[in-house]
Amino acid sequence: MPPDKSWIMNRVGPGGYGITDEFWMGVKGFIELYQQYPQYMDGENIRCPCCDCKSLKFLPPDRVSYHLISRGFERGYVNWVRQGEPHWGETSTHAQSRDEHEPMVFEPIITNEPYDS
C-alpha cells in the first residue's frame, strides 16, 4: 500500500497564507527518508523534486527543503522512485533484495488529483 502523502497537496495555509505545519513536517520527513538511500545521492546532494527542478538537479538538502517549501513538489510526483522509494507495485521483498547497482526507472508516477503548486 502506498504511504500517505496527502500532505503534499496541503502546502498553503488557510486563505492562501503561509505554509502548513503538515507540509513542513512532510518535507522534513522526505529529506530524512531520502538520506537513507545514499546510492541515489550525489555526495551530500539530493535530487530536488520541486515543480521547477523536477528531480533533474542535485542540491544540498537545505536548498531542496527551501525549493519544496517555496515552490511545491513536481505535479503528480508522489511515488518518489527517483529518490530511491520502490514503485508501490513492488513487493517489499523485491525492493529490499534489489541490488543497489541495478538501474531503476526514473519516471514520475502521475496522478490526476488536484495539486496546489
DONU-898940 format. One record per residue (C-alpha): residue in three letters; y, x, z. Coordinates in nm, 4 decimals, padded with zeros to 6 digits. Layout:
# residues N
  rest         y         x         z
   ala         Y         X         Z
...
***
This chain:
# residues 117
  rest         y         x         z
   met   00.0000   00.0000   00.0000
   pro   00.3453   00.1360  -00.0883
   pro   00.5613   00.2387   00.2059
   asp   00.8507   00.0082   00.2916
   lys   01.1607   00.1422   00.1211
   ser   01.3685  -00.1728   00.1318
   trp   01.6406   00.0338   00.2985
   ile   01.7154   00.1911  -00.0431
   met   01.8735  -00.1367  -00.1529
   asn   02.0694  -00.1731   00.1708
   arg   02.3134   00.1165   00.1296
   val   02.6516  -00.0508   00.1625
   gly   02.7525  -00.2354   00.4777
   pro   02.8682  -00.5959   00.5060
   gly   03.1656  -00.6789   00.2896
   gly   03.1075  -00.3637   00.0837
   tyr   03.2355  -00.1336   00.3571
   gly   03.0632   00.1747   00.4931
   ile   02.7030   00.2875   00.4773
   thr   02.4387   00.1071   00.6804
   asp   02.2591   00.2826   00.9656
   glu   01.9333   00.1834   00.7977
   phe   02.0295   00.3766   00.4842
   trp   02.1451   00.6823   00.6844
   met   01.8104   00.6920   00.8660
   gly   01.6193   00.6364   00.5411
   val   01.7925   00.9305   00.3740
   lys   01.7182   01.1485   00.6762
   gly   01.3507   01.0459   00.6581
   phe   01.3448   01.1111   00.2830
   ile   01.4727   01.4675   00.3323
   glu   01.2203   01.5314   00.6130
   leu   00.9347   01.3912   00.4034
   tyr   01.0322   01.5965   00.1011
   gln   01.0398   01.9193   00.3021
   gln   00.6696   01.8646   00.3808
   tyr   00.5950   01.9370   00.0121
   pro   00.7291   02.2898  -00.0484
   gln   00.5439   02.3106  -00.3795
   tyr   00.7978   02.0588  -00.5154
   met   01.0968   02.2553  -00.3873
   asp   01.2871   02.5447  -00.5404
   gly   01.3118   02.7767  -00.2426
   glu   01.5160   02.5809   00.0116
   asn   01.6498   02.3401  -00.2518
   ile   01.5088   01.9976  -00.3304
   arg   01.5341   01.7632  -00.6286
   cys   01.8211   01.5198  -00.5955
   pro   01.7169   01.1631  -00.6866
   cys   02.0717   01.0233  -00.6827
   cys   02.1840   00.7959  -00.9642
   asp   02.3630   01.0888  -01.1333
   cys   02.1196   01.3798  -01.0858
   lys   01.8026   01.1700  -01.1481
   ser   01.5827   01.4409  -00.9899
   leu   01.6804   01.6903  -01.2597
   lys   01.8825   01.9170  -01.0278
   phe   01.7648   02.1163  -00.7269
   leu   02.0263   02.1149  -00.4500
   pro   02.0417   02.2078  -00.0803
   pro   01.9152   01.9221   00.1436
   asp   02.2614   01.8555   00.2907
   arg   02.4057   01.8188  -00.0606
   val   02.1216   01.5819  -00.1585
   ser   02.1991   01.3748   00.1518
   tyr   02.5654   01.3621   00.0506
   his   02.4757   01.2557  -00.3045
   leu   02.2426   00.9818  -00.1807
   ile   02.4925   00.8519   00.0734
   ser   02.7838   00.8529  -00.1698
   arg   02.6041   00.7572  -00.4927
   gly   02.2750   00.5924  -00.4010
   phe   01.9290   00.6535  -00.5412
   glu   01.8475   00.6526  -00.9099
   arg   01.7994   00.2890  -01.0092
   gly   01.4381   00.1780  -00.9653
   tyr   01.3091   00.5124  -00.8396
   val   01.1179   00.4069  -00.5295
   asn   00.7876   00.5922  -00.5728
   trp   00.9067   00.9486  -00.5209
   val   00.6471   01.1236  -00.7385
   arg   00.8926   01.3985  -00.8398
   gln   00.9293   01.4856  -00.4726
   gly   00.5539   01.5041  -00.4014
   glu   00.4753   01.1469  -00.2991
   pro   00.1456   01.0348  -00.4546
   his   00.1501   00.7483  -00.7006
   trp   00.0940   00.4367  -00.4968
   gly  -00.2103   00.3584  -00.7079
   glu  -00.3812   00.6808  -00.5960
   thr  -00.6251   00.6717  -00.3106
   ser  -00.5231   00.8805  -00.0139
   thr  -00.8402   01.0894  -00.0552
   his  -00.7430   01.1819  -00.4102
   ala  -00.3856   01.2549  -00.3081
   gln  -00.4995   01.4815  -00.0253
   ser  -00.7521   01.6647  -00.2405
   arg  -00.5116   01.7246  -00.5303
   asp  -00.4718   02.0947  -00.5993
   glu  -00.1098   02.1889  -00.5345
   his  -00.1061   02.3615  -00.8749
   glu  -00.2311   02.0532  -01.0572
   pro   00.0557   01.9204  -01.2667
   met   00.1980   01.5856  -01.1672
   val   00.3522   01.3334  -01.3993
   phe   00.7199   01.3342  -01.3133
   glu   00.8102   00.9895  -01.4365
   pro   01.0027   00.7350  -01.2320
   ile   00.8347   00.4149  -01.1260
   ile   01.0782   00.1497  -01.2460
   thr   01.1174  -00.1879  -01.0790
   asn   01.3190  -00.4868  -01.1903
   glu   01.4554  -00.5505  -00.8438
   pro   01.8324  -00.5731  -00.7996
   tyr   01.9786  -00.2481  -00.6769
   asp   02.3014  -00.1542  -00.5092
   ser   02.4472   00.1633  -00.6569
***
